[in-house]
Amino acid sequence: TILTFSKKGATLPGKVPSSRPAPAKGGDKSSSKPKIAPKDKNAPKAKDVNKKQTKKGETQLALKWKKEENFAMWYTDVIVLSEMISYYDISGCYILRPWSYKIWELIQDWFNPQIRKMDVENSYFPMFVSADRLNKEKDHVEGFAPEVAWVTKSGDGDLAAPIAVRPTSETIMYPAFADWIRSHRDLPLKLNQWSNVVRWEFKDPTPFLRTREFLWQEGHTAHSSFEDANDMVMKALELYRRVYEELLA
């Protein structure tokens, strides 16, 4: 039994009428020039609800938005000014600065000793997967098939077959499991992977919440009985609970 725990005014057609007035008779060239009304210095300017001007003497270090007035802009202010995130030139991809990446390292530092007590070993599998392997697991991949990113070129040439960037790891890992497990003596097989995943999310991307590339942890195990596999899953879920409630909270 293989079980997995894993952890956005019209005119008529024709000549366009000139906006310039006709020249005055008598050779008065000055009257042929259109008169432009002077700007009203006291006229109110159009407001941009998503932009706030910095007043003279203020720095760019303070929050400009309150959570109650514009949650989205407040959230952006918080993660950027706290130096957790920097925006990147590819939509949905973000730079994790040291403050935020440190959180990920602390989770790893806590989680790795816990899974070692369960005889789980860390491993790493390639981030690319062939179209053939994805097609073999159509039922598994169907839910996020539109989000799969494909590599189709190498330099100036086209690849013989497109290669998917890892949307999930089951189709990458389980063929290897089939090669390694030859009898009950090879069980249980318990592997963990810290990796990145790409899902070309087309909805509104939001740092930490909905991104096109993200870091994750995933455990994959194989067992000789359902009872053994189920016990492993329950222990993994308990670890996740402890991460949320004891470590992060």
N, C-alpha and C positions, 0 to 999 in steps of 0.2 A: 504494500500500500504506500503510495507516495502522497504526502500531504505538504502543503506549502504554507508557511507563515511569512507575511511580508509587512515586512513593513515598508478659466474667463469676458406812356402814349406810344403804342406800336405804330410803325409806318408801313405803307404798302411796299411790296417788292419793287425794286428799281433803284434809282439813285437816292442815296441818303442825303437829305437836305442839310445844307451847311448851317452850323450854329453861329456863324459870323454874320453880323448885320451888313446890309449892302452899303458900299461906299457912298458917302454924301456927295452931292453934286457941287461943283465949284472948286474941286481939287483940295478940299480940306481933309488931308490924310489923317489928322489926329482923331477926327470923329469916326473913322472907319474901324478903329480899334475897339474891341468889346470892353465894356466897363465891368470890372470885377468888384463885387461888393466887399468892403473891408470885413475882416473876421471880427466876430464879437468875442472879445477876450473874456467876457463873463458867461459865455454860453457853457452849459454843463457838458462834460465829456461823457462819452459812452462808457459804461461800466463793464468790466470783465469779471464775472462772478468767480472765476478761478484764478484771479491774479490780485495780489495785494502789493501796493507800492511801499518801498522802504522809506520811512521818514528820515529826514536829515539828522545825522548823529546816531542813527540806529545801526547795529551790526546785522549780519546775516546769520547769526548764531542762535537766535531765539525762534520759537515756534510762531508762525504767522497766523495759524488757523486754530480755532477751537474745535474740539471734537463735535460739539453740539451744532455748529453752524455748517461744517462741511467735512464729514468724516473721511472721505477719500483723500482730500488735500491734507488733512491733519495727519493721516496715516503716512502719507508720503513724506511730510515734514519730519515725522518722528524717525523713520528708518534712515533717512538721508542725513539729517543733522546729527544723529547719534553715531554716524559713521559705520553703520551696519551694512548698507547697500550703496552701490553706485550703479547708475543706469548705463546700459550698453547700447551699441548702435544696431543691434538686432532685437527686434521687438520680442518681448517674452523671455529674454535672457538677461541676467543680472550678475554683477560682480559681488561676490561675498567678501566683504572686507574682514580684517582680523577679528573684530568684535563679534561678528556673526559666525564666522567659521570656528571660533573658539567654542561656541555652544555645541557645534557638531562634534568637535574633538572631545568635549567633556562627556557627551552622550556615549561616544565610542569607549572612552576610558572606563565608564561605569558598566557598559553593556558587555564588553568583551570578557571580563572575568566571570560574569554571571553565566554566559553561555559555555565557557570552558568547564564550569562545574557540571554541565550537562553533556560533556564530551562532544561539544560542537566545535568544529575547526573552521578557521577562516580560509577562504579561497578567492580566486578571481577568474572570471570567464570573459571572453572577448565581448566587446560592445557591438559588434556587427553580427548580423544573422542573415542567412540566405533566404531568398524568396521561397525556395522549396521547403525549408524548415517551417517558415511561417504558415505556408499553405497546409502543411500536415496538421497544424493545430488551429484550423480555421475557427472552430467553436470557441477556443480559448481567446483568440485575438480579435474576434468579430466585434466586440464592444468598443474597441478603440482603433480599429483599422483605419478610419479616416485621419487619425493623428500620427500615423507612422511616417517617419522621415526616411527618405530613400537617397542613397548615393548612386548616381548614374554615370559619373564621369571620373576619369583619372587623368589629370593634366588636360591635354587637348583632345583626348580620345574618349570614346564611350566604353563603359564596361560591358563585358559580354553578357552579364546579367545584373540587374539592380540588386543592391545590398541594403538591407534595412538597418537603421541605427536603433539599438536596443530599446524597444518600447516596454519590454518585460523580459524576464530571464528564463522562464520555463522552457521555451523552445530552444534555447541555447544550452541549458544545463542537462535536460533530461535525456537527450541522446547519449551524452557522456555517462550518465547514470546507467543506461542500458548496457554500455560497454564494460563498465566496471563491476556491475553486480552479476555474478555468474551462478551463485548459489546462496543458501541461507547463511553460509559462513561469512559472506561479505556484508551482512546486515547487522545492526542498523548502519546506515550511511547518513551522517549529519554534517551538513555544510552551511556556512554563513558567508554572505558576500556584502561588502560595503562598495557601492558603485554609484554611477550616475545613469539616469534614464532620460530619454528624449521622447516627448509626445508633443507633436506640433499642434498644440491647443490653439483653436481659432477664436475662442471667446476672450473676453477682456482679461489679459494677463495681469497678475498682481504679485509683487514680490512676496516670497515666502508662502503664498497661498495657491497661486495658479501660474506656473511657469512652464516654459517649453523644455527646459533642462532642469533636472533637480537631482539632489543627492538622496540616496535611500539605503536602507538596510533590508536584506531579505534572507530568510533562512529556508533551506530546502532539505528535507529529510526523507529517507526511505526506510521502511520497517517490515518485519516479517509478519506482524499481526496488526489488526485494526486497533486493538486495545493499547498496544505499545505506541502506535502513531497518534492515537487520540490523547494519550497521556502527554506526549511531547507537545502537542498543540496547546493543551491547557496550560502547561508550564510556560510556553512562549507568550501566551496571552497575559499571564500573570506578570511576566517581565515587562511587557508593554505598559500594563497598568502602573507598575512601580516607576517606570520612566516618567510617565505623565504626572503621577500624584506625589511621588517622593523626590524625584530628581528635579524635574522642571518646575513643579509647583512650589 
